[in-house]
């Protein structure tokens, strides 16, 4: 049927009763979406309806996209400016802004502790009425007890901060291995209960008026627990080596700096906090002696305090010995042997490192000298895998074969071999010559100490290991001979 032949009819040729007015479909410009008007079967009419429906769906989708785009622009207009007419997002290159350099935050104000005296703490509270009835000696005794108490409270706080904020964080962040963490912090977990115990004992002896009495027995019963510091002090040698090595790593150094800028650190680095515990341990005899000084002679505390001081000093001596052995073993672990004949048995048999430090020879070369209880080693400093090591220079000298000469100032010329025999030139000061008693056993070393005090320390240490010490008098002749 063509478009101009009238309304639709039935099969018998008559008009259909439901036929309405004649409608002509509107032509579309796009040929691909045109609908035929007039001819076609029922399938074609159904296709026409589907096409009209698809057009409406497209328009509906476009309207929804426009609405959603407008809502997005309303919420964050600066991020969705590049869109096409249908509301679709047009990809665009990100706008590059100049990156500002990292600026660390301002350090937090340091957390300051209120170091109140006993008088301040009592006079500021309800117990101020008890002060006039006390003598000056009694007040000083209370001050000494309160100083011990306050130090224990601060020590507990520091140790808890070190374990939680430093040690646990280093493990959680994976900045250090478990082995290095164990070496750095040692048996710090055993120290916290020690200080908490004394803190509790002193609190229990405090009366309602703020005074504390009968502390002698409590301190004496507690003193044995200080033995935990023997292992802690002995470990400090290795701990300091680990700390100096690890703090040069970028990530760990950044972590330490951030902690240092925090308020809890009180502007103290990690090593100051770790070494502070050792310093507190060494201070106990002085603190208890201060309490004893102001304790009446007829008081029962006197005997307990005197016993406590002796026991504390004994434990400190044991800690010093353990530290000496640890320092000795650590130093031996840093040695590098160039020849097998340098590995003499006296090195491994040594139990104490009496003195060590940097000196120079007459040519100005730096040498690092170790004086053990059984051997003297002269070495050169070197780096191995980023670690400070010491390469043994020439033959070690056992202390049983050691000859030490205290040379006077101005007897030895410095510089090269040619300058030593030339006219004029600079002469050396603070000289020490070490050699074998039998000169055929090995070569001698003429060493220059840093200053007069340094030379005195070295000579005192040499006196502990040998009696073969010669003080060379000043030469009367002006011709100075070089000493190798």
C-alpha positions as CSV (number, residue, x, y, z in Angstrom):
1,X,0.0,0.0,0.0
2,X,1.3,3.4,-0.9
3,X,1.2,6.4,1.3
4,X,-1.7,8.3,-0.5
5,X,-4.3,5.5,-1.0
6,X,-6.6,6.2,1.9
7,X,-7.2,4.6,5.3
8,X,-6.5,1.0,6.0
9,X,-9.2,-1.5,5.0
10,X,-10.2,-5.0,5.9
11,X,-9.4,-8.0,3.8
12,X,-12.9,-7.7,2.1
13,X,-12.1,-4.2,1.0
14,X,-14.2,-2.3,3.6
15,X,-12.8,0.1,6.0
16,X,-11.7,-1.1,9.4
17,X,-14.0,0.2,12.2
18,X,-11.1,1.1,14.5
19,X,-9.2,3.1,11.9
20,X,-8.6,6.7,13.0
21,X,-7.7,9.7,11.0
22,X,-4.9,9.3,8.5
23,X,-1.5,9.9,10.0
24,X,1.6,10.5,8.0
25,X,4.9,9.6,9.7
26,X,7.4,12.4,9.9
27,X,10.4,12.0,7.8
28,X,13.8,12.0,9.6
29,X,16.9,13.5,8.1
30,X,18.9,10.5,9.1
31,X,18.1,7.8,6.5
32,X,19.2,5.1,8.8
33,X,16.3,5.9,11.2
34,X,13.6,6.7,8.7
35,X,10.3,4.8,9.0
36,X,8.4,3.8,5.9
37,X,4.9,5.4,5.6
38,X,2.1,3.7,3.9
39,X,3.4,0.3,2.9
40,X,4.5,-2.7,4.9
41,X,3.2,-5.5,6.9
42,X,2.4,-5.7,10.6
43,X,6.1,-6.5,11.3
44,X,7.2,-3.3,9.7
45,X,4.7,-1.3,11.8
46,X,6.1,-3.1,14.9
47,X,9.6,-2.2,13.8
48,X,8.5,1.4,13.5
49,X,7.3,1.3,17.1
50,X,10.5,-0.2,18.4
51,X,12.6,2.4,16.5
52,X,10.5,5.2,18.0
53,X,11.0,3.6,21.5
54,X,14.7,3.4,21.0
55,X,14.9,7.1,20.1
56,X,13.0,7.9,23.3
57,X,15.3,5.7,25.4
58,X,18.3,7.5,23.9
59,X,16.9,10.9,24.7
60,X,16.0,9.7,28.3
61,X,19.6,8.4,28.8
62,X,21.0,11.7,27.5
63,X,18.8,13.6,29.9
64,X,19.9,11.5,32.8
65,X,23.6,11.9,31.9
66,X,23.1,15.7,31.6
67,X,21.5,15.8,35.1
68,X,24.2,13.6,36.6
69,X,26.9,15.7,35.0
70,X,25.3,18.9,36.4
71,X,25.2,17.3,39.9
72,X,28.8,16.3,39.7
73,X,29.8,19.8,38.6
74,X,27.7,21.2,41.5
75,X,29.6,19.0,44.0
76,X,33.1,19.5,42.6
77,X,33.0,21.9,39.8
78,X,36.8,22.2,39.5
79,X,37.3,18.6,38.7
80,X,34.8,18.0,35.9
81,X,35.1,21.0,33.5
82,X,36.1,19.0,30.4
83,X,32.9,17.4,29.2
84,X,31.2,17.1,25.8
85,X,27.7,18.1,24.8
86,X,26.2,14.7,25.8
87,X,27.7,14.9,29.3
88,X,30.4,12.4,28.8
89,X,33.7,13.0,30.5
90,X,36.5,14.0,28.1
91,X,39.9,12.7,29.3
92,X,42.4,15.4,29.8
93,X,46.0,15.5,30.9
94,X,46.4,16.3,34.6
95,X,47.4,19.9,35.4
96,X,51.0,19.9,36.7
97,X,51.6,22.1,39.6
98,X,55.1,22.9,40.9
99,X,55.9,20.5,43.7
100,X,56.9,22.3,46.9
101,X,59.9,20.8,48.8
102,X,59.1,18.8,51.9
103,X,59.2,20.9,55.0
104,X,59.3,18.9,58.3
105,X,56.8,20.0,60.8
106,X,57.8,22.3,63.6
107,X,59.1,20.4,66.6
108,X,56.7,19.9,69.4
109,X,57.6,21.8,72.6
110,X,59.7,19.7,74.9
111,X,57.9,17.9,77.7
112,X,59.5,19.3,80.8
113,X,59.3,17.5,84.1
114,X,58.5,19.4,87.2
115,X,61.5,18.8,89.5
116,X,59.9,19.7,92.7
117,X,61.6,19.3,96.0
118,X,59.9,17.6,98.9
119,X,59.4,21.0,100.6
120,X,57.6,22.3,97.5
121,X,55.4,19.2,97.1
122,X,54.4,19.3,100.8
123,X,54.1,23.1,101.2
124,X,51.8,23.3,98.2
125,X,49.4,20.8,99.6
126,X,47.5,20.0,102.7
127,X,50.5,18.8,104.7
128,X,52.2,22.2,105.1
129,X,51.3,22.2,108.8
130,X,53.8,19.4,109.5
131,X,56.8,21.4,108.3
132,X,57.3,23.8,111.3
133,X,57.6,20.9,113.7
134,X,60.5,19.4,111.8
135,X,64.2,20.2,112.3
136,X,66.4,21.3,109.4
137,X,68.1,17.8,109.4
138,X,64.8,16.1,109.2
139,X,63.8,18.2,106.3
140,X,67.0,17.5,104.4
141,X,66.5,13.7,105.0
142,X,63.0,14.0,103.5
143,X,64.5,15.9,100.6
144,X,67.0,13.1,100.0
145,X,64.3,10.4,100.2
146,X,62.1,12.3,97.9
147,X,64.9,12.7,95.4
148,X,65.3,9.0,95.3
149,X,61.6,8.5,94.9
150,X,61.3,11.1,92.1
151,X,64.2,9.7,90.2
152,X,62.6,6.2,90.2
153,X,59.3,7.6,88.9
154,X,61.2,9.4,86.1
155,X,63.2,6.3,85.3
156,X,60.1,4.1,84.9
157,X,58.6,6.7,82.6
158,X,61.7,6.8,80.4
159,X,62.1,3.1,80.1
160,X,58.5,2.6,79.2
161,X,58.8,5.3,76.5
162,X,61.9,3.6,75.1
163,X,60.3,0.2,74.9
164,X,57.0,1.3,73.4
165,X,57.9,4.3,71.3
166,X,61.3,3.3,70.1
167,X,61.8,-0.5,70.3
168,X,58.3,-1.6,69.4
169,X,58.1,1.0,66.6
170,X,61.4,-0.1,65.0
171,X,60.1,-3.7,64.9
172,X,56.6,-2.7,63.6
173,X,58.0,-0.5,60.9
174,X,60.5,-3.1,59.9
175,X,63.4,-0.7,60.2
176,X,65.7,-3.0,62.1
177,X,66.0,-6.8,62.3
178,X,65.0,-8.5,65.5
179,X,68.6,-9.4,66.3
180,X,69.8,-5.8,66.0
181,X,66.9,-4.6,68.1
182,X,67.8,-7.2,70.8
183,X,71.4,-6.0,70.8
184,X,70.5,-2.3,70.9
185,X,68.0,-2.5,73.8
186,X,69.5,-5.5,75.7
187,X,67.5,-6.7,78.7
188,X,65.7,-3.4,79.2
189,X,62.5,-5.3,80.0
190,X,64.1,-6.6,83.2
191,X,64.9,-3.1,84.4
192,X,61.4,-1.7,84.5
193,X,60.2,-4.0,87.3
194,X,63.3,-3.2,89.3
195,X,62.5,0.5,89.4
196,X,58.8,0.0,89.9
197,X,59.5,-2.2,92.9
198,X,61.5,0.5,94.7
199,X,59.0,3.1,93.7
200,X,56.2,1.0,95.3
201,X,58.3,0.4,98.5
202,X,58.9,4.1,99.0
203,X,55.2,5.0,98.4
204,X,54.2,2.4,101.0
205,X,56.4,4.0,103.6
206,X,54.9,7.5,103.1
207,X,52.7,8.7,105.8
208,X,49.6,10.8,105.6
209,X,51.5,14.0,106.5
210,X,53.8,13.5,103.5
211,X,56.9,12.3,105.4
212,X,58.6,9.0,104.7
213,X,60.3,6.9,107.3
214,X,61.9,3.5,107.8
215,X,63.3,3.2,104.3
216,X,66.6,1.5,105.2
217,X,65.3,-2.0,105.3
218,X,63.2,-1.5,102.1
219,X,66.2,-0.3,100.2
220,X,68.4,-3.1,101.4
221,X,65.9,-5.8,100.5
222,X,65.6,-4.2,97.1
223,X,69.3,-3.7,96.3
224,X,70.0,-7.2,95.1
225,X,67.6,-6.6,92.1
226,X,70.2,-4.2,90.7
227,X,72.1,-7.3,89.5
228,X,70.0,-7.0,86.3
229,X,72.2,-4.0,85.4
230,X,75.3,-6.2,85.1
231,X,74.1,-7.7,81.8
232,X,72.7,-4.4,80.7
233,X,76.0,-2.5,81.2
234,X,78.0,-5.3,79.5
235,X,75.7,-5.1,76.5
236,X,76.2,-1.3,76.2
237,X,79.4,-1.8,74.2
238,X,77.7,-3.7,71.4
239,X,74.6,-1.6,71.7
240,X,76.6,1.6,71.0
241,X,78.2,0.0,68.0
242,X,74.8,-0.9,66.6
243,X,73.4,2.5,67.3
244,X,76.3,4.3,65.6
245,X,76.0,2.0,62.6
246,X,72.2,2.2,62.1
247,X,71.8,5.9,62.7
248,X,73.6,6.5,59.4
249,X,70.8,4.7,57.4
250,X,68.4,7.2,55.9
251,X,65.1,5.6,57.1
252,X,66.3,5.0,60.6
253,X,67.9,8.4,60.9
254,X,64.6,10.0,59.7
255,X,62.7,7.9,62.4
256,X,65.1,9.1,65.1
257,X,64.8,12.7,64.0
258,X,61.0,12.5,64.1
259,X,61.1,11.0,67.6
260,X,63.6,13.7,68.7
261,X,61.2,16.4,67.5
262,X,58.3,14.9,69.5
263,X,57.5,16.1,73.0
264,X,58.0,12.7,74.8
265,X,61.7,12.7,73.9
266,X,62.4,15.9,76.0
267,X,65.1,16.7,73.4
268,X,67.1,13.6,74.2
269,X,68.1,11.1,71.5
270,X,67.7,7.4,71.9
271,X,71.2,6.7,73.1
272,X,70.9,9.4,75.8
273,X,67.8,7.6,77.1
274,X,69.5,4.2,77.0
275,X,72.7,5.4,78.7
276,X,70.6,7.3,81.2
277,X,69.6,4.0,82.8
278,X,73.3,3.1,83.3
279,X,74.0,6.5,84.8
280,X,71.1,6.1,87.2
281,X,72.5,2.7,88.3
282,X,76.0,4.2,89.0
283,X,74.4,7.0,91.1
284,X,72.6,4.8,93.7
285,X,75.5,4.7,96.3
286,X,75.6,8.5,96.2
287,X,71.8,8.8,96.6
288,X,71.6,6.3,99.5
289,X,74.7,7.9,101.1
290,X,72.8,11.3,101.1
291,X,69.9,9.7,103.0
292,X,72.4,8.1,105.5
293,X,74.0,11.5,106.0
294,X,70.9,13.0,107.5
295,X,69.7,9.8,109.3
296,X,70.1,9.9,113.2
297,X,72.8,7.6,114.4
298,X,70.4,5.8,116.7
299,X,68.0,5.0,113.9
300,X,67.5,1.5,112.8
301,X,67.9,2.7,109.2
302,X,71.7,3.3,109.6
303,X,72.7,-0.3,109.5
304,X,70.5,-1.2,106.6
305,X,71.7,1.9,104.6
306,X,75.3,1.1,105.2
307,X,74.8,-2.5,104.0
308,X,72.9,-1.2,101.0
309,X,75.8,1.0,99.9
310,X,78.4,-1.8,100.2
311,X,76.1,-4.1,98.2
312,X,75.5,-1.5,95.5
313,X,79.2,-0.8,95.2
314,X,79.9,-4.6,94.8
315,X,77.3,-4.9,92.1
316,X,78.8,-1.9,90.3
317,X,82.2,-3.5,90.4
318,X,80.8,-6.6,88.8
319,X,79.1,-4.6,86.2
320,X,82.4,-2.8,85.4
321,X,84.3,-6.1,85.1
322,X,81.6,-7.5,82.8
323,X,81.7,-4.3,80.7
324,X,85.5,-4.6,80.4
325,X,85.3,-8.2,79.2
326,X,82.6,-7.2,76.7
327,X,84.6,-4.3,75.5
328,X,87.6,-6.6,75.0
329,X,85.7,-9.2,73.1
330,X,84.1,-6.5,70.9
331,X,87.4,-5.0,70.1
332,X,88.9,-8.3,69.1
333,X,86.0,-8.9,66.8
334,X,86.9,-5.8,64.8
335,X,90.5,-6.9,64.0
336,X,91.7,-7.9,60.6
337,X,94.8,-10.1,60.2
338,X,97.0,-9.8,57.2
339,X,99.2,-12.7,58.1
340,X,98.7,-15.9,60.1
341,X,101.7,-15.2,62.3
342,X,99.9,-12.1,63.6
343,X,97.3,-14.4,65.3
344,X,99.3,-14.9,68.4
345,X,97.6,-16.7,71.4
346,X,97.9,-13.7,73.7
347,X,95.2,-11.9,71.7
348,X,92.5,-14.5,72.4
349,X,93.7,-14.9,76.0
350,X,93.3,-11.2,76.8
351,X,90.4,-10.5,79.2
352,X,90.6,-6.7,79.5
353,X,91.1,-3.7,77.2
354,X,93.1,-1.2,79.3
355,X,93.5,1.6,76.8
356,X,92.8,2.2,73.1
357,X,92.8,5.2,70.9
358,X,94.2,7.0,67.9
359,X,97.9,8.0,67.8
360,X,100.3,9.1,65.0
361,X,103.7,7.9,63.9
362,X,106.6,10.3,63.1
363,X,105.4,10.5,59.5
364,X,102.0,11.8,60.5
365,X,100.1,8.6,59.7
366,X,97.2,7.8,62.0
367,X,97.4,4.5,63.8
368,X,94.9,3.0,66.2
369,X,96.5,1.3,69.2
370,X,94.9,-1.4,71.4
371,X,96.5,-2.1,74.8
372,X,95.1,-5.4,76.1
373,X,96.1,-7.0,79.4
374,X,98.3,-9.5,77.5
375,X,99.2,-7.8,74.2
376,X,99.7,-4.5,72.4
377,X,98.3,-4.1,68.9
378,X,99.1,-1.3,66.4
379,X,96.5,-1.1,63.6
380,X,95.2,1.0,60.7
381,X,91.5,2.0,60.5
382,X,89.6,0.7,57.5
383,X,86.0,0.1,56.3
384,X,84.6,-3.4,55.5
385,X,81.0,-3.7,54.3
386,X,80.3,-0.3,55.8
387,X,81.6,-1.3,59.2
388,X,84.6,0.2,61.0
389,X,87.4,-2.4,61.3
390,X,91.1,-2.3,62.2
391,X,93.8,-3.9,60.2
392,X,96.8,-5.1,62.3
393,X,100.0,-3.2,61.4
394,X,103.2,-5.2,61.8
395,X,103.7,-7.7,64.6
396,X,101.7,-7.7,67.8
397,X,103.8,-7.3,71.0
398,X,103.0,-9.5,74.0
399,X,103.1,-7.5,77.2
400,X,105.5,-10.0,78.7
401,X,108.0,-8.9,76.0
402,X,107.1,-5.2,75.9
403,X,109.6,-2.4,76.3
404,X,108.2,1.1,76.7
405,X,110.3,4.3,76.4
406,X,109.0,7.6,77.6
407,X,110.8,10.0,75.1
408,X,111.3,13.7,76.0
409,X,109.9,16.4,73.8
410,X,112.0,17.7,71.0
411,X,114.2,14.6,70.6
412,X,112.6,13.3,67.5
413,X,112.2,15.1,64.2
414,X,108.9,14.7,62.3
415,X,108.2,14.2,58.6
416,X,109.9,12.1,55.9
417,X,113.2,10.3,56.2
418,X,114.9,13.0,54.2
419,X,113.5,15.8,56.4
420,X,114.6,13.9,59.5
421,X,118.2,14.3,58.5
422,X,117.9,17.8,57.1
423,X,118.6,21.0,58.9
424,X,115.8,22.4,61.0
425,X,112.4,20.8,60.8
426,X,109.7,20.3,63.4
427,X,110.3,18.1,66.4
428,X,107.8,15.9,68.1
429,X,106.1,16.2,71.5
430,X,104.3,13.6,73.7
431,X,106.3,10.7,72.3
432,X,106.1,7.1,73.4
433,X,108.3,4.3,71.9
434,X,107.1,0.7,72.2
435,X,109.2,-2.3,71.1
436,X,110.2,-5.9,71.9
437,X,112.7,-6.3,74.7
438,X,114.6,-8.4,72.1
439,X,114.8,-6.0,69.2
440,X,115.3,-8.9,66.8
441,X,111.8,-10.1,67.5
442,X,110.1,-7.3,65.6
443,X,110.1,-3.6,64.6
444,X,109.6,-0.8,67.1
445,X,106.9,2.0,67.0
446,X,107.4,5.6,67.9
447,X,104.0,7.0,68.7
448,X,102.7,10.5,69.2
449,X,99.9,11.0,71.7
450,X,97.3,13.7,71.1
451,X,98.4,15.9,74.0
452,X,100.1,15.7,77.4
453,X,97.1,14.4,79.1
454,X,96.6,11.6,76.5
455,X,100.3,10.6,76.9
456,X,99.9,10.4,80.7
457,X,96.9,8.1,80.4
458,X,98.8,5.8,78.1
459,X,101.8,5.7,80.4
460,X,99.6,4.8,83.4
461,X,98.0,2.0,81.3
462,X,101.5,0.7,80.3
463,X,102.5,0.6,84.0
464,X,99.7,-1.8,84.7
465,X,101.0,-4.5,82.2
466,X,104.8,-4.2,82.4
467,X,107.7,-3.0,84.5
468,X,110.0,-2.6,81.5
469,X,109.5,1.1,81.2
470,X,112.4,3.5,80.6
471,X,112.2,7.3,81.0
472,X,114.7,8.6,78.4
473,X,116.5,11.8,79.7
474,X,116.7,14.8,77.5
475,X,119.8,14.7,75.3
476,X,122.5,17.2,75.8
477,X,123.6,17.2,72.2
478,X,121.7,19.3,69.7
479,X,121.9,16.7,66.9
480,X,118.6,14.9,67.0
481,X,118.4,11.5,65.5
482,X,115.3,10.1,63.8
483,X,113.5,7.3,65.6
484,X,111.5,4.7,63.6
